[in-house]
Protein backbone atom coordinates (compact mmCIF):
# COMPACT_ATOMS: atom_id res chain seq x y z
CA UNK A 1 0.00 0.00 0.00
CA UNK A 2 1.14 3.50 -0.80
CA UNK A 3 0.01 6.38 1.40
CA UNK A 4 0.16 10.05 0.47
CA UNK A 5 -1.09 13.13 2.29
CA UNK A 6 -2.36 16.51 1.15
CA UNK A 7 -4.57 19.21 2.57
CA UNK A 8 -7.59 21.02 1.14
CA UNK A 9 -9.77 23.57 2.95
CA UNK A 10 -8.42 22.45 6.35
CA UNK A 11 -9.19 18.81 5.62
CA UNK A 12 -6.35 16.30 5.52
CA UNK A 13 -6.73 13.92 2.59
CA UNK A 14 -4.98 10.58 2.93
CA UNK A 15 -4.84 8.75 -0.39
CA UNK A 16 -4.36 5.00 -0.19
CA UNK A 17 -3.21 3.04 -3.23
CA UNK A 18 -2.78 -0.66 -3.95
CA UNK A 19 -3.80 -3.43 -1.58
CA UNK A 20 -4.89 -2.56 1.95
CA UNK A 21 -4.04 -5.64 3.99
CA UNK A 22 -3.29 -4.44 7.51
CA UNK A 23 0.02 -5.35 9.15
CA UNK A 24 2.73 -2.76 8.36
CA UNK A 25 0.12 -0.72 6.46
CA UNK A 26 -1.93 -0.36 9.64
CA UNK A 27 1.13 0.83 11.54
CA UNK A 28 1.94 3.40 8.85
CA UNK A 29 -1.63 4.76 8.81
CA UNK A 30 -1.79 4.83 12.61
CA UNK A 31 1.49 6.79 12.81
CA UNK A 32 0.23 9.37 10.31
CA UNK A 33 -3.07 9.79 12.18
CA UNK A 34 -1.36 10.26 15.55
CA UNK A 35 0.90 12.95 14.03
CA UNK A 36 -2.18 14.70 12.64
CA UNK A 37 -3.89 14.60 16.04
CA UNK A 38 -0.76 16.10 17.64
CA UNK A 39 -0.96 18.94 15.11
CA UNK A 40 -4.66 19.45 15.97
CA UNK A 41 -5.75 18.29 12.50
CA UNK A 42 -9.03 16.57 13.23
CA UNK A 43 -10.79 16.32 9.87
CA UNK A 44 -9.46 13.41 7.85
CA UNK A 45 -10.65 12.05 4.55
CA UNK A 46 -9.54 8.66 3.25
CA UNK A 47 -9.42 8.67 -0.54
CA UNK A 48 -9.78 5.02 -1.55
CA UNK A 49 -9.91 5.61 -5.32
CA UNK A 50 -6.54 3.88 -5.74
CA UNK A 51 -7.35 0.81 -3.63
CA UNK A 52 -7.81 -2.41 -5.62
CA UNK A 53 -8.15 -4.95 -2.81
CA UNK A 54 -8.82 -5.00 0.90
CA UNK A 55 -9.03 -7.87 3.35
CA UNK A 56 -10.42 -8.13 6.88
CA UNK A 57 -7.20 -6.74 8.34
CA UNK A 58 -7.57 -3.75 6.02
CA UNK A 59 -11.11 -3.23 7.30
CA UNK A 60 -9.81 -3.41 10.88
CA UNK A 61 -7.25 -0.80 9.95
CA UNK A 62 -10.04 1.56 8.78
CA UNK A 63 -12.01 0.98 11.98
CA UNK A 64 -8.89 1.72 14.04
CA UNK A 65 -8.33 4.92 12.08
CA UNK A 66 -11.90 6.06 12.70
CA UNK A 67 -11.59 5.25 16.40
CA UNK A 68 -8.33 7.22 16.68
CA UNK A 69 -9.87 10.30 15.09
CA UNK A 70 -13.13 10.16 17.05
CA UNK A 71 -11.28 9.65 20.34
CA UNK A 72 -9.36 12.85 19.54
CA UNK A 73 -12.63 14.72 18.95
CA UNK A 74 -12.30 14.56 15.18
CA UNK A 75 -13.82 12.64 12.32
CA UNK A 76 -12.78 10.43 9.43
CA UNK A 77 -14.76 9.95 6.23
CA UNK A 78 -14.27 7.74 3.17
CA UNK A 79 -14.39 8.90 -0.43
CA UNK A 80 -14.20 7.41 -3.91
CA UNK A 81 -14.22 3.73 -2.94
CA UNK A 82 -14.48 1.41 -5.94
CA UNK A 83 -17.65 -0.66 -6.35
CA UNK A 84 -15.70 -3.69 -5.10
CA UNK A 85 -14.54 -1.94 -1.90
CA UNK A 86 -17.94 -0.32 -1.38
CA UNK A 87 -19.58 -3.77 -1.64
CA UNK A 88 -17.19 -5.04 1.01
CA UNK A 89 -18.20 -2.16 3.32
CA UNK A 90 -21.90 -2.87 2.67
CA UNK A 91 -21.58 -6.63 3.29
CA UNK A 92 -19.75 -6.04 6.57
CA UNK A 93 -22.30 -3.36 7.53
CA UNK A 94 -19.52 -0.81 7.97
CA UNK A 95 -21.61 1.65 5.96
CA UNK A 96 -23.47 2.17 9.24
CA UNK A 97 -20.21 3.26 10.89
CA UNK A 98 -18.44 5.23 8.15
CA UNK A 99 -19.68 8.14 6.10
CA UNK A 100 -19.07 7.22 2.44
CA UNK A 101 -18.95 9.74 -0.39
CA UNK A 102 -18.75 9.13 -4.15
CA UNK A 103 -15.98 11.70 -4.64
CA UNK A 104 -13.29 13.55 -2.70
CA UNK A 105 -15.03 16.83 -3.57
CA UNK A 106 -18.37 15.70 -2.06
CA UNK A 107 -16.60 14.43 1.08
CA UNK A 108 -14.75 17.73 1.56
CA UNK A 109 -18.06 19.61 1.23
CA UNK A 110 -19.59 17.38 3.93
CA UNK A 111 -17.12 18.67 6.53
CA UNK A 112 -18.47 22.25 6.25
Secondary structure by P-SEA (a helix, b strand, c coil): cbbbbbbcccbbbbbbccccccaaaaaaaaaaaaaaaaacccbbbbbccccccccaaaaaaaaaaaaaaaaaccccccccccaaaaaaaaaacccccccccccaaaaaaaac
